[in-house]
Amino acid sequence: MRVLPFLLVILLLAACSPGDIATMVNRPTAIPRATTQQALPIPTPSGPRPTAQVLTDSAPVPTLEPELTSAMNAQQRLLVELYRRASPAVVSIEGSGAHPPIDGMDMPDGRLPVSQGSGFLIDQQGHIVTNNHVVEGADSFTVTFADGSIVPAALVGSDEGSDLAVLRVEALPLATAPLRLSQQAAVEVGQTAIAIGNPFGLQNTLTVGVVSGIGRDIRGPSSPNGGSFAIPNIIQTDAAINPGNSGGPLLNIYGEVIGVNTAISTDSGTFEGVGYAVPASSVARVVPELIRVGVYQHVWLGVSMEQITPQLREQLGLSTAQGLLVLNVVPDGPAADAGIRADDLGTNPATATRFSGDIITSIDDQAMVGPNDLRSYLDTKQVGDTVTLTLLRDGAQVTLPLVLEARPSASPAAGR
């Protein structure tokens, strides 16, 4: 598989310098104390203060008429009511762990805070959805509800490939109800997006924006050769999300979960207008498996590929303007078993003058223009599903069935 370039993901938990994409786990931050200064003497009035002179006989500025504010007032009432209903299901999560071992040193017996993030109640059995990177590295968890109740939580399952995890608590505050996942087939750019979470540990903070983009990719789990897989179908939003928001819900105006806030693009380490959320469709597919067996199996093709561009088409003399060039096929992978052929010339697309491998043009009649199309489509499939690939092979169209297999946790190549 081909290693795709991605923005650098920087875990704030690791205290790295700010990068392009940062997951949003918060660490307690010391607030600097004010510099102590010598108090100056306060002058004592020598007599009664003079009556202030009246400078105007104008009445205070009148408030705006209701007909002018009705639309804003309706939006304000919506947000107030949405927060009142949804906020009790949103929690703050703190993870702790033993001190990491250091060669030649005795480690203290106490536990250390590892992470702080957000989550939300997903069902009546006490399951709480959050991010994988919120629970990663911790072995003990506490959950704080909106009413201040603090209860222990146990890790049920986690999945690095979607950055989702599930915790479970044994007790809930009275009348706490789970949030609903949106059943809409698609999230639309421009729709209102409302985030509730715990940025910088500030309990149950609400921010509002819009869905700025859909179908984004962010960096996922690493592969052994230094590359990484991708997490596809990500929602982009400008609703302010910051360290500590990770795992909290992104809601629509009906109070339904459309995504799980997971990362930001940043040069400073804090929000700069571009946030990312794992879509509700992924939550609906992955979370039930995490609850059932603790893990989720992602599918893959086992190929390395390159998108056809106008330059490559001219350079390689290709007969099609769009598709995916199969550069390499992983031995014994799904693509190899299906008979997909890689380029046998060891083609470097930057310098080659011809191409001898298969070109993937569609899967199940869905056009494959770029790698994102393939990743997004495969993300909707499960292990054991059969897909039909349409290829160009030596200028002729070929159709092959392919049975999808589980993606290995440590693959010899990254991509799909």
C-alpha positions in Angstrom: 0.0 0.0 0.0 1.1 3.6 -0.6 1.9 5.9 2.3 -0.2 9.0 2.1 1.0 12.4 3.2 -0.8 13.8 6.2 -0.6 16.8 8.4 1.4 16.0 11.5 -0.8 14.8 14.4 0.6 16.1 17.7 -0.9 14.7 20.9 -1.1 17.5 23.4 -0.8 14.8 26.1 2.8 14.2 25.0 3.6 17.9 25.4 5.1 18.1 21.9 5.5 21.5 20.3 2.4 22.6 18.3 1.9 21.1 14.8 -0.6 21.0 12.0 -3.2 18.7 13.5 -3.5 18.2 17.2 -5.8 15.8 19.1 -7.5 17.5 21.9 -6.5 15.9 25.2 -6.1 18.4 27.9 -3.5 18.5 30.7 -3.9 20.6 33.8 -2.1 23.9 33.2 -0.6 26.1 35.9 -2.1 29.6 35.9 0.7 32.1 36.6 0.4 34.1 39.8 0.2 37.8 39.6 3.4 39.7 40.6 3.2 41.0 44.2 3.4 44.8 44.3 3.5 47.2 47.3 0.0 48.6 47.9 -0.3 52.4 47.3 -2.0 54.5 50.0 -5.7 55.3 49.3 -6.5 59.0 49.6 -9.1 59.9 52.2 -11.8 62.4 51.1 -11.5 65.7 53.0 -15.2 66.5 52.7 -18.6 65.6 51.1 -18.4 64.7 47.4 -20.0 67.2 45.1 -23.2 66.2 43.3 -22.5 65.0 39.8 -23.5 67.5 37.1 -26.3 66.4 34.8 -24.9 66.4 31.3 -28.0 65.2 29.3 -31.7 64.9 29.8 -31.9 62.0 27.2 -33.5 58.8 28.4 -31.5 55.5 28.2 -31.1 54.0 24.7 -34.3 52.1 24.0 -34.2 48.3 23.6 -34.8 46.9 20.1 -38.4 46.1 19.1 -39.4 42.4 19.3 -40.1 42.3 15.6 -36.4 43.1 14.9 -35.1 40.5 17.3 -37.6 37.6 16.8 -35.2 35.5 14.6 -32.2 35.9 16.9 -34.4 35.3 20.0 -35.7 32.1 18.4 -32.1 30.9 17.8 -31.2 31.9 21.4 -34.1 30.0 22.8 -33.1 27.0 20.7 -29.6 26.9 22.0 -30.6 27.4 25.6 -33.1 24.5 25.4 -30.7 22.3 23.4 -28.1 22.8 26.1 -30.5 22.2 28.9 -31.5 18.8 27.3 -28.2 17.6 26.0 -25.7 18.8 28.6 -26.5 16.2 31.3 -25.4 13.4 28.9 -22.0 15.1 28.3 -19.2 14.1 30.7 -15.7 15.0 31.6 -13.2 12.0 31.5 -10.0 11.8 33.4 -7.5 9.0 32.9 -4.7 8.0 35.1 -1.9 5.5 35.1 1.2 4.3 36.8 4.5 6.2 36.4 6.3 5.0 33.3 9.4 3.0 34.1 12.8 4.7 33.8 15.9 2.5 33.7 17.8 2.4 37.0 15.2 4.4 39.0 12.6 3.3 41.6 9.2 4.5 40.5 6.7 6.1 42.9 3.7 4.1 43.9 1.2 6.9 43.3 -0.8 7.3 40.1 -0.3 10.1 37.5 -2.9 12.0 35.5 -2.6 10.8 31.9 -5.4 12.6 30.0 -8.5 14.7 30.3 -11.2 14.8 27.7 -14.9 14.6 27.0 -17.5 11.9 26.3 -21.3 11.4 26.1 -23.8 8.8 27.2 -24.9 6.6 24.3 -27.4 4.2 25.9 -29.2 3.4 29.1 -26.7 0.7 30.1 -24.1 3.4 31.0 -21.9 3.2 27.9 -20.0 6.4 27.2 -18.5 7.2 23.8 -15.2 9.1 23.7 -12.0 9.1 21.6 -9.3 6.4 21.6 -6.6 9.0 22.3 -8.5 10.1 25.4 -8.2 6.6 27.0 -4.9 5.6 25.4 -2.1 5.1 28.0 -4.4 5.2 31.0 -5.7 2.2 32.9 -8.0 3.9 35.4 -10.8 6.3 34.6 -13.3 8.7 36.4 -16.2 10.4 34.8 -17.7 13.7 36.0 -21.3 14.4 35.1 -22.9 17.8 34.6 -24.4 17.8 38.2 -20.9 17.2 39.7 -21.3 13.5 40.3 -17.9 11.7 40.0 -18.0 7.9 39.3 -15.4 5.4 38.2 -15.5 4.0 34.7 -14.2 0.9 33.0 -12.8 0.6 29.5 -15.0 -1.5 27.3 -13.2 -1.2 24.0 -11.2 1.1 21.8 -10.3 1.4 18.1 -7.3 3.4 16.9 -8.5 3.2 13.3 -11.6 5.4 14.0 -10.2 7.1 17.1 -13.3 5.9 19.1 -13.5 4.2 22.5 -16.3 3.2 24.9 -16.3 3.4 28.7 -18.9 2.1 31.0 -20.2 3.4 34.4 -22.2 1.4 36.9 -24.4 4.3 38.0 -26.0 7.4 36.5 -27.3 10.6 38.0 -31.0 10.6 38.4 -32.9 11.2 35.1 -29.8 11.3 32.9 -30.7 10.3 29.4 -28.5 9.2 26.5 -28.0 11.3 23.3 -29.4 10.1 20.0 -27.2 9.5 16.9 -28.4 11.4 13.9 -30.1 9.1 11.4 -29.6 11.5 8.4 -27.9 9.8 5.5 -25.5 12.8 5.0 -24.2 15.8 6.8 -24.4 18.9 4.7 -21.9 21.8 4.5 -23.5 24.9 6.0 -25.7 23.2 8.5 -25.4 24.4 12.1 -22.9 22.5 14.3 -23.0 22.7 18.1 -20.1 21.4 20.3 -20.4 20.5 24.0 -17.4 19.5 25.9 -14.8 20.4 28.5 -12.1 22.5 26.9 -9.2 23.1 29.2 -11.2 21.3 31.9 -14.0 23.9 31.8 -17.1 21.7 32.5 -19.8 21.4 29.7 -18.9 24.4 27.5 -21.1 25.0 24.4 -19.8 26.6 21.2 -21.6 27.1 17.9 -20.5 27.1 14.3 -21.3 25.3 11.0 -20.2 22.2 9.2 -17.4 23.7 7.1 -16.5 20.5 5.1 -17.2 16.8 4.7 -15.2 13.8 3.5 -11.9 14.9 5.0 -9.1 12.5 5.9 -7.0 12.8 9.1 -4.0 10.7 10.1 -4.9 7.4 11.7 -2.8 4.5 13.1 0.8 4.2 12.1 2.2 1.5 9.9 5.6 -0.2 10.5 7.3 1.6 7.6 6.7 5.0 9.1 3.6 5.9 7.2 0.0 5.7 8.5 -3.5 4.7 7.6 -6.2 7.3 7.2 -9.4 8.0 9.1 -11.8 8.9 6.3 -15.2 10.6 6.1 -14.3 13.2 8.7 -16.5 16.3 9.3 -14.8 19.7 9.4 -16.3 22.4 11.6 -15.6 25.9 12.7 -17.4 25.5 16.0 -14.7 26.3 18.6 -13.1 23.1 20.0 -10.0 23.0 22.1 -7.8 20.7 24.2 -10.2 18.8 26.4 -13.0 18.8 23.8 -11.9 15.4 22.5 -14.6 12.8 22.7 -17.4 15.3 23.1 -20.5 15.4 20.8 -21.0 17.6 17.8 -24.7 18.2 17.5 -27.3 19.4 15.0 -30.1 21.8 15.9 -32.3 18.8 16.9 -29.8 17.8 19.6 -28.7 14.7 17.7 -25.1 13.6 17.5 -23.6 14.2 14.0 -20.0 13.6 15.1 -17.4 13.1 17.9 -14.9 15.9 18.2 -11.5 14.5 17.7 -8.8 16.9 16.4 -7.9 20.4 15.2 -5.6 21.9 12.6 -3.4 24.3 14.4 0.0 26.0 14.5 -0.5 27.3 18.1 -1.9 24.2 19.8 -5.3 25.8 20.3 -8.3 26.3 18.0 -7.7 28.4 14.8 -11.0 27.8 13.0 -10.6 24.2 11.7 -11.8 21.3 13.8 -12.6 17.7 12.9 -15.2 15.2 14.1 -15.6 11.5 13.5 -19.1 11.2 11.8 -22.1 9.6 13.4 -22.2 7.0 10.7 -18.8 5.7 11.9 -20.0 5.8 15.5 -23.1 3.7 14.6 -20.9 1.1 12.9 -17.9 0.9 15.3 -19.4 1.4 18.8 -21.7 -1.6 18.8 -18.7 -3.8 18.0 -16.6 -2.2 20.7 -19.4 -2.9 23.2 -19.8 -6.5 21.9 -16.2 -7.6 21.5 -14.0 -4.7 22.5 -12.4 -4.2 19.0 -13.4 -3.3 15.5 -12.0 -4.8 12.3 -11.3 -2.4 9.4 -11.2 -3.7 5.9 -8.5 -3.2 3.3 -7.6 -4.0 -0.3 -3.9 -4.5 0.2 -2.6 -2.2 -2.6 -0.4 0.8 -3.1 -1.9 3.3 -5.5 -1.5 6.6 -7.3 -4.2 9.0 -8.6 -4.1 9.8 -12.3 -3.5 13.4 -13.0 -3.4 15.2 -16.4 0.4 15.3 -16.1 0.6 11.5 -15.4 -1.8 10.7 -18.1 0.3 12.5 -20.7 3.6 11.2 -19.2 2.5 7.5 -19.1 0.3 7.6 -22.3 -2.8 6.4 -20.4 -6.1 6.0 -22.2 -8.2 7.2 -19.2 -8.3 10.5 -17.5 -9.2 9.3 -14.1 -8.6 6.2 -11.9 -6.1 4.7 -9.5 -2.8 3.2 -10.7 -2.0 0.0 -8.8 1.7 0.4 -8.0 2.1 -2.6 -5.6 0.0 -5.5 -4.3 0.6 -6.9 -0.8 1.3 -10.6 -1.1 -1.5 -12.8 0.2 -3.7 -9.8 0.6 -7.3 -9.4 -0.7 -6.1 -7.7 -3.9 -3.6 -10.4 -4.6 -6.2 -13.1 -4.0 -8.5 -11.4 -6.4 -5.9 -11.4 -9.2 -5.2 -7.6 -9.3 -1.9 -6.9 -11.0 0.6 -4.3 -10.0 3.0 -2.5 -12.3 5.8 -4.9 -13.0 8.2 -2.2 -14.1 8.8 -0.8 -10.6 7.3 2.4 -11.9 8.2 5.6 -10.2 5.3 7.9 -11.3 7.6 10.9 -11.1 10.0 9.6 -13.7 8.3 6.7 -15.6 7.2 6.9 -19.2 4.8 4.0 -19.3 2.7 1.9 -16.9 2.0 -1.8 -17.0 -0.3 -2.4 -13.9 -4.1 -2.4 -13.5 -6.0 0.9 -13.2 -9.0 0.8 -10.8 -11.7 2.9 -12.3 -14.7 2.0 -10.0 -15.8 -0.2 -7.2 -19.5 -1.4 -7.2 -20.1 1.1 -10.0 -18.8 4.0 -7.7 -16.2 6.0 -9.6 -12.7 6.0 -8.1 -11.2 9.3 -8.9 -8.8 9.6 -6.0 -7.6 7.6 -2.9 -10.2 9.4 -0.8 -13.0 7.9 -2.9 -11.7 4.4 -2.2 -11.1 4.9 1.5 -14.5 6.5 2.0 -16.3 3.7 0.2 -14.4 0.9 1.9 -15.1 2.5 5.3 -18.8 1.7 4.9 -18.0 -2.0 4.3 -17.4 -5.0 6.7 -15.0 -7.9 6.8 -16.3 -10.6 4.5 -18.2 -8.3 2.1 -17.7 -8.8 -1.6 -17.1 -5.8 -3.8 -16.8 -5.7 -7.6 -13.8 -3.9 -9.0 -13.8 -2.5 -12.6 -10.2 -2.2 -14.0 -8.4 -1.2 -17.1 -5.8 -3.9 -18.0 -3.7 -3.4 -21.1 -6.4 -1.0 -22.4 -9.3 -3.4 -21.9 -12.0 -3.3 -19.2 -11.9 -6.1 -16.7 -14.3 -6.9 -13.8 -13.1 -8.8 -10.7 -14.9 -9.7 -7.5 -12.9 -9.1 -4.3 -13.6 -10.4 -0.8 -12.7 -7.8 1.8 -10.5 -9.0 4.7 -9.5 -7.5 8.1 -6.7 -4.9 7.9 -3.7 -6.1 9.9 -2.7 -4.1 12.9 0.8 -3.9 11.6 0.8 -3.8 7.8 3.9 -3.8 5.6 2.5 -0.8 3.8 0.1 2.0 4.6 -3.0 3.1 2.8 -5.9 0.7 1.7 
